Amino acid sequence: MRKNKSADRLSLPVMILLFVLPLLAVFVSLFFGRYHVSLQEVFLSFVRPQSVPLASRVAVLQLRLPRAVAAAFAGASLAVSGAAFQSVFRNPLVNSGILGVSNGAGFGACVAIIFFGGGVFTYFFSFVFAVAAVLLSYFAGRISRVTTSITMVLGGTIVGAFFNALVSIMKYVADPYSQLPSITFWFMGSFASVGYTHLYALIPMGFGMILVFLSRWKLNVLSMGEKEAASLGVDVRKAQILIIGGATLCTAAAVCISGTIGWVGLVIPHIGRMIAGNSNQKLIPVSISLGAGFMVVMDLLSRTLTGSEIPIGILCALIGTPFFVYLLKKSKGGFRL
């Protein structure tokens, strides 16, 4: 594993900024929207809500706050799972949906929309099928009672293609006037319908991030190769199951409340490497911070740039990709696994 010497150590101001970034992004998002809320009204909404007009109080506490918190957790989850998968599979092109999580979640959302009318069933079925897709990927890549990184990725590709075919069937049989538009919008990604009742998804996201965070030293060893990791005394199979399980919980829970957002898990870890280097000891917390802040900002832009809300999956790709190309050119490819 090569080192990025320019980013071996993070300065104290950088660490403070990374810690404050997601908190600041959530706080700023409370002020902006179609309904104007002043700084004083935002503060009073938390300390003396009775003194704030009802419309302002509802905008801050019931609409913007749960949405911003959900966006922060979803962004952090997608980023940290992408970083974990890239190290486990030793592939810089791997993203958080490599094992078919997004494809399985998409099929689950289609089932919920077509057969159960959507609503809360969408979150439940998308989460269940997302986890099921990863389990199928693991067993599809199992050869002679052994699952290697390469065969697992191949299994994820196969399972992803299978669920894509099922999604196409669902779109074909869906009602073109009601169900098909709902399916299409879900795949574009959005936090528009998120409220406090949906924040239960933060539990698996938080648990998954904790698992990956506590295993970040094992990620450093696994990124050197399975044989090298085994020679250093790491139980490769158990480490892979633990890390992939945590990353799967992160991605599945994030996708079930936001829909498909594919850019974050691929690129945010690489931006983190430009800042913190290749060591997962620093990369994982940096990815959590960058992913959370980035997603909150993208969600804020999605609901304020135009009169109608822009799907966040589209906005992430339109804004994020050129920005990453700029960073790539400026750093001259200064990141490696």
Secondary structure by P-SEA (a helix, b strand, c coil): cccccccccccaaaaaaaaaaaaaaaaaaaacccccccaaaaaaaccccccccaaaaaacccccaaaaaaaaaaaaaaaaaaaaaaaaaccccccccccaaaaaaaaaaaaaaaccccaaaaaaaaaaaaaaaaaaaaaaacccccccaaaaaaaaaaaaaaaaaaaaaaaaacccccaaaaaaaaaaccccccccccccaaaaaaaaaaaaaaaaaaaaaaaacaaaaaaaccaaaaaaaaaaaaaaaaaaaaaaaccccccccccaaaaaaaccccccccaaaaaaaaaaaaaaaaaaaaaccccccccaaaaaaacaaaaaaaaaaaacccccc
